Amino acid sequence: MESSRSRPALDRRAVAKALSRSADATVSQALVAVSEPLSGELARRIAITGAPGTGKSTLISQLVRRRLAGAERLGVLAIDPTSPFSGGAILGDRVRMDGLIQDERVFIRSFASRSAHDGLTDNVADLLAVMDRHGFDEVILETVGVGQTEYAVRVLVDTVVLVLIPESGDQIQAMKAGLMETADIYVVNKADLPNARQVANDVRAILARSAARSGWRPAIVETSSPDAAGIDELSRIIDHHQRWLAGNRDRSSVFRARRALQVTGLLFRRVRELVEAGEAAQLDRPVAEIYAEIVRRMLDDGLRVA
């Protein structure tokens, strides 16, 4: 890692402008941006996911302070639920992380989930690429956590942290149906509350019956605001997982999976653009005709790009 004396200070205004352009970009504009080559190392990516009310934002603010010991530039991208009326973000993660705003090494930005239904936002791959281009050492991605199908985040990040609380009994049951496959680290947050130890034991029992995924057995950490030790332990295990990944995964496969997800997202966004740009009356036609017209226009797009 470069020393702070040889590395220019983080230009947070430039990062904010680049993220805004990416967030509001049409697919055509996004294609121009993603064609720009990346230089240097990619940021380490950590996802913090879990149901609303589990204390993800507070946990992140505490974790960021620990992670700054090993990162000169640390970003937080928080995906908030989208209002069905205004289209804006309902929550305000930056409000809950106000104590970090003054640190020049940290950049925090909230985004609405918009049309996405996987706990992310529909252009999150592009947003993460912006962070790479601005030389971030580490990016923490907070997902909405509204459901049990947030598998896209598994592809986009290196380490997935699932946050639970003592009242997470129903969510523990849902994990048996598949969510257990997505997380590398399980956090039982608000561990000073009753039943926290039982939740940790329930997760531990499920993990004991599950085969280790690719050689990594997920860890369980108990955290609470009054106890700094749990946050320190979480940060240490994240580091451990990152080191494990360095020697146990195929970087080419990771790159290809992320590229496939990004291209798929661009295609979905372009289809939506074409449908929304058309006259309302076009939707009165047979579905097969609408489909053929959308495909024809997308083929025209491809010819222009070529």
N, C-alpha and C positions, 0 to 999 in steps of 0.2 A: 504494500500500500504506500502511495506517495505521502511524503510528509506534508504537514499543513503549510510549511514555509514555501514549498515548491508548487503547491497546488493553489490555483486561484479560488477565492471565496465563492460559495454557492450564490449564483444570481437567481434569487427566488422570483423576481419579477419576470425574468426570461422563462423560467420553468412554468410559471402561472400562465403566461401568454401561450406557450407551446401546448399546454394541456387544454386550454380553452379552445384553441384552434382544432385540436384533435377531437375534443368532445363534440364540437359543433360541425365537424367536417361532413360533407357529403361523401359518398363512396368514391367518387372520382377524385376528390381532394385527398381522401385517405390513401388511395393507391399511389398518388404522387409522394406522399410523406413516407410510406413504408418502403419505397424504392431507394430511399437514402441509406447509404451504407452505415453500419454501426462500427465504431472503433473502440478498442479497449475492452476491458472485462465487463460482462453483464452483471447487473445487480443481483445479489442474493434476494430471493423472493420468499416471503413468509405470509401465509394466509391465516387470519384469525376468523373463524366461523363459529356459528352457534345461534340459537334462537334469540330473538329480541328479549332484552331484560336480563341477560346473563352477565352483563357488565363488561362487554367486549371493549368498549371505548376507554373505560377507566383502566382496564387491564393493559391495553395498548399504551396508554400514557405512562404507566409505570414501567412497562417493558422497554419502551423507547429510551428511557433514561439509562437503563442497563446496557442496551445495545450500542449506545453512543461511545462506549469504551473501545469498540472495535470498528467504528464507522465514522468517517469524516462527513459523509453526506447520507442522511437517512430520510426516506420519504414515507409518508402514510397516505394511502389512497383509500378512502372510506366510501363504500357504496351504500347509499341510503335508500329506503323505500320511496317510490315515486308517488306523489299525490295523483289520484285519478282525475282531479279537477284542474290543477294548475300545471301538472307535469313536472313540478319541482320536487326537491328532496324534502320529505316530511321531517326527518330528524336533522340535527346539526352537530355532527361529530366534532367539528372544530371548536364548538362551544365547550364541549366536555374535555377538550385537550388544550384549553387556553394556556395552561402553565408552560407549554412547550413552544408556543408561538414565538417567543422572544429569542429562542436559541437559533443562531444563524446557521447551524448545521442541519436543522430539521425543516422539512417542508410538509405541510398537511393540506390535503384537499378533499372535499366531499363531492360525490357525484350521485345523481339520481340514477336508479336502476333502469328507468325508462321502460322500453318494451321487453327487456330481458326477463326470463322466468327461472334463472338458475342461480339466483343470489348474487349475480354480478351485474354489470352494465353491458350493453350490446357492443361496445367498442373497447372493452377493458384491455384487450391485447395491444391495441394501438396506444393506449395510455401508458401501459407498462414499457412499451418501446420508447416513449418520450423520456421516461425516467432513465432508461439505459443511455440514451443519447446525451443526457446531462450529467453523466458520470456518477450516479448514485451508487453507493456501496451496497445499500440494502433498502428494500422496499417492503413495507408491511401493508398487506391488502386486507381490509375488513369487509367481509361480505354481509349482505342483508340478513341471511340466516332465516329465511321465511319458510323453508321446506326441507325435505330430506333428499333432494336431488341435485345438490350442488357439486356435480362431478366435474364440470368444466374447470373449476378452480384446481382440481387435482393435476390437470395438465399444465396449467399456466404458472404454477409456483413450485418451489422446491420443497418447502416444509408446510404441512397443513396442521394447524392447531385447532382442535374443536373444544369450545368452552361450554361446560355444563354447570348447573347450580344444584343445590340440594333438592329443589323442586322438579328436577328433570326426569322423574320416573317414567313418564310417557315417552320421552325422547330416548331413554335407554331401551325401551321396547322396540322403538322404530329402528334403532341401530342394528338390531338383529336382522333386519330386512335389507341391509346393504350399506348403511352409512358408515359402519365399522371399517369398510374398505377404503374410506377416503382420508382418514386422519393418521398422522404420524405421532402426534402427541395429544393426549386428552388432559384438559385442565378442569378440575372441579373447583370453580371459583366460589367466593363467599364461603370458604371452608370453615369459617368460625360459626356458621349457622347449624342448627340441628340437622341430622340426617346426611351431612356431607360425607362422613366416613362410609355410610351405607352405599351412597352413589358410587364412590370410588371402588368399593368392593364389588358392586354389580358390574362395573366396567371391567374390573380385573378378572372377574369370573368369565365374562364373555370373551375377553382376549385369550384367556387360558384355553378356551374351546376352539379358538380360531387358529388356523395355520398362519405362521409368520409370513408376511408379504415381502417377497424378494429379499429375505434375510433380515429385515428390520422388524423388530417387535415393538409396537407402539408403547410409549411411556405414559405414565399417569402422574400428574402433578397436582397438589392441592395448594390453592392460593387464596389470599384474603388481603384486603386493604391494610389492616393493622400489622400484617406479618410480611416483612420484606424478604424473608428467607425463601418463601415460595416463588416469588418473582425471580430471585437470583437463580433458583433451581431450574425454573422454566427456561431462562436465558442460557444456562449451561447446557441443558438438554438440546435446545435448538442448535447450539454450536456443535454438539456431538453429532446430531443428525446431519448437519451440513458436511462435517468431515466424513461421515459414513458415505454420504452421497458421492463425494469426490472420488471414492475408490470403488463404488458399487453400481454405478449406472452408466448407460451408454449415452453420451452427450448427443450423438447424432440422432438417436431415437427420440430423445427429449425435444430436440430442435424440430424434427419432422412432425411430431405430434402437436407442438405449439403452432407450427406453420399451418397444419391442416385445420386446426380450430380457428385460426385467424382468417383463413380463406373462406371457410364455411360461414363465419360471422359476416364477412363482407358480402357474400352472396345473399344471405338472408336479408341484410340491410338494403341491398339493391332491389330485391324483389319488393320489399315494403315501399321503397321510394317510388317504384313504377306503379304499384297499385294505388298509392295515395295521390300520385300526380295525374292519374287518369280521371276522366269525367265519371261522375257517380253513375250515369246511365250505362257505362260499360259493364258494370257488375250485374246488369239485368240479362246479359248474354249467357249462354250455356257455359258451364265451368270449363269444359274442354277448349272452347274458343278463347276464354280469358287466359287460360294456361298457355295456349299456343302463342298468343300475342305477347305475353310476358317473356316467353322463351325467345321469340323472334327479336324483341328489343334488347334482350341480354346478349344475343349473338351479335347484334349491331355494336353493343358496347365492346365486345371482345375484338371485333375488327378494328375499332378506333384505337384501342389500347395497343394492338399489334402494330 
